[in-house]
Amino acid sequence: MHIVTGGCGRKLVYIFMLLSSLVSCSRKGDSDAEGQRRLTVYTYDSFVADWSAGPKIGPLFEKATGIKVEFVAKGDGGQLLSSLILEGKRPRADIALGLDNFLAEKALNSGLFRAYKPAGIDSIPAELRFDPSNRLVPFDYGHFAIIWDSAKLARPPTSLADLVSPAFAKKLILMDPRSSTPGLGFLAWTEAAFGEGWKDYWSKLKPSVLTMTPGWDTGYGLFTAGEAPLVLSYATSPAYHAETEKTDRYRALEFPEGHVAQVEVAGILSKALHPREAQAFMDFLVSPACQRELPLTQWMYPVLPGTELPASFSAALRPSKTLPIGAPRAQADADRAAEILTQGR
Amino acid sequence: MKDRPGRELGAAAPIVLSAIAILAFLPLLPIAAGAWNLGEGRGGIGGALRNSLSPGNLRALWFTLAQAGASAAAALAVGLPGAWLTSQYRFAGRRLLKSLSAVPFAVPPILVVLSFVLYYGRAGYLNRFLMAVFGLSEPPLTFLYSFWGVVFVHGFYNFPIILHSVGEAWSRLPRDGEEAARLLGAGKFRAFATGTLPALIPSIIQATGLAFIFCFFSFAVVLVFGGLSGSTLEVEVYRKARIEADPAGASVLALVETVLAFVLVLCLGLAESKDSGSRKSGSPSALLKPRGRVHFAIAAYVAFLALFFGGPLLALAIEAFRIRGGYGAGSIGLGNFTRLLGGPGAPLLRAIRDSLSTALPAALAATVVGSFAALALRKAGSLGRSIAGLPLAVSGIVTALGWSLLFPQGGSGLVIVVLSAGVLPFVVKSVSGALVILGRGPAESARCLGAGPLRAAFGVDLASVRPAMISAGAFAFAIAAGDLNAPILLARGDFEPVPVLLYRLTSAYRFPEACAAGLLLALMTAAAFLAKEGRRGRA
């Protein structure tokens, strides 16, 4: 090989400088229109995707109030809360949207939220308003349920208790209670259903579990790839398949033990820079105009009763028996639960 | 800069090392500080430290080490024959093999999991084939969900590191050592064991060590396939950072994890330095024309990879074109792509643009800075080289969280900085490995002829290891393009590179579209490798 003097490194530096200047040029500058009222909302990542709720309700809110809202994605719900806690006294947002009943204790103890009672909150069912101080206001919810692939399994389980039967050996995909919200939800569900007997239940359930995935996305992905006919998900999941794939193949199973819900909440930060705009947003969040956008973007039930649901939601399950939310206990027991499933193999 | 004779480039080593160490540990500071300020619950930092040494975590640590060790060994076993064949012989598909084999770097873990399940799973192609052929009613292959399943998947996920790095070193190894041994009557194996193998040891240790570290931090693969046989430390970090919103616990555990990983990196560095005696040679030897049994070896290896590694990738590609619906298997078409290209805002085109505009500059910056660092660290010894690998030893989740706290405004510029810091150790390692093989001969000759140290370094040494630099750059691009943590926590507003798009698709039920985006991401990085190989062909 010939010895090339000097050129290579320098060329790379030039290319890099050129590219980085291109990148910085293509970034949009902050268009700070005079007198524009604005608002910053921290949320989780999937809220801001193109097809998701953020890009739908942002413009609606601006049209209704003249306030420009910016959604800033902070990873998932847990990372959102971690960011808020670590930013502490100097938050750069007015509202945090997308925490849930499983993160609520930590969020309320942090002292980061202020109380506000949005107009119309009284029409929201009491069992969904788990924070009586109104610092965290619910905007949508969904119950956890086992989803059944009717094309792969003839007889579905009829109850939580039935799920341990040998007929379902290696047929269930769960999520890890230590790293995912549905996983934690399932633990809370079994605790609410069996009380102290939940540990016993988990060790009996073990042979039915094919695998335990770190998050909902992987678990549900394996399920729709046909790897197992039963998966832990939301009672509203079948509505997605009905809406986009026009199929009723995947069904949510109603269990007589009852179901536990995930309730998603938003709250105004104590140190919000735009408190009045934030209040307007909270009013809007639980108003019919916003609520009716949620089913097809969040695939959850709106909290406002009487909100018109799309036809595909007839495929979703609305359980007749609901269980109280035991989130903090489930948090403490997550290690034990994972240990029960992983022991002795 | 003016050359000052007598001043070695090595004098810059302490500066380079501190810069790298700062890049690695800086993001941990705001988390630790925040944890300190909070000072509530579980006895603060001390309590978190005690917590991190719980029996459960120690068991997780053991499991993590065991699976990473076995996985790295598996990757070595799969990759080494490929390193030999692609570095010595000219055959059809060689370039394709080298570029395709790098694809897994860019395929995110969720798609790796999905592709192996689609192929090896209970309802996968392989099992369905075997059941149809042998008339079985139950799937015969059920090893996937076990310790060995994890090792298997990791082996095929990480063998490209071995194939690439070892192949790179092998191609520039002089053949005279082996030929001399053969002339003296040694058998083929003996000639390899005494002539070739010792010279390859540094690159083998580096590449296997890297595979080990990747498996050490592996998360989705370990949990999905080995979830019922054990857990990993990274799960606990993840859980504390995300689910429990316990930054103190997360940072302490991440520190424990980092120290462990660093000790590993250090051990590797020590083992490697024992064998870094100066060697002659430099430029790649010409490729040989395969003869006799080598033909058979090539055919067998290509068939082996096609069956075990090509299969899952193909399954993933098929999924990208499959339109799901109703009770049947669905249909095949371009629907997943057209929906992504034509949907609101054409998310896929935008995602590709955003990916290129961050991964490309990040890879270039890392290549330039990393090559310089490799030169400066030449004399720094194994401790120095290990410090250069430090950023590899810090949990990705915690790093990204830390940077986002340091620079809450974020922005794509910051994403570039963080990505290049993340891939820097990789470049340093790869270029250092090539420099070890190059030895100090050429640069010293140049200096004797009157060249200054910088000129000798850049003009002679870096020019000679240019293939290794380009290779490192391509790897850096692949890793940067596939990274999710940095863009998801540091980007603002409508910035959506392909991994973020993919993540959003999978968390919105849209798996076939995620496969389509994943296929594109894989092709994008494969293109980088093909381009590199093309350059190499002309050189």
Interface residues (C-beta under 8 A of the other chain):
Chain A: M1 I3 V4 T5 G6 C8 G9 L12 V13 I15 F16 L19 S20 L22 V23 S24 S26 R27 D45 S46 A49 D50 W51 S52 P55 E70 V72 A73 K74 G75 D76 G77 G78 Q79 L81 S82 S83 I85 L86 E87 G88 R92 F102 L103 K106 A107 A151 K152 K170 D176 R178 S179 S180 T181 L184 K206 V209 L210 T211 M212 T213 P214 W216 D217 T218 Y220 G221 L222 T224 A225 G226 E227 A228 S237 Y240 T244 E245 K246 T247 R249 W299 Q331 A334 D335 A338 E339 L341 T342 R345
Chain B: P30 I31 G34 N37 L38 G56 I110 V113 L114 V117 L118 G121 R122 A123 G124 Y145 F219 A220 L223 V224 F225 G227 L228 S229 G230 S231 V235 E236 Y238 R239 A241 R242 I243 E244 A245 P247 A250 G282 S283 P284 E319 R324 G325 G326 Y327 G343 P344 G345 P347 S357 T358 L360 P361 L364 A365 T367 V368 S371 F372 L401 S404 L405 P408 Q409 G411 S412 G413 I416 P442 R455 F458 G459 V460 L462 A463 S464 R466 M469 I488 L489 A491 R492 G493 V500 Y503 R504 L505 T506 S507 A508 Y509 F511 A514 A539
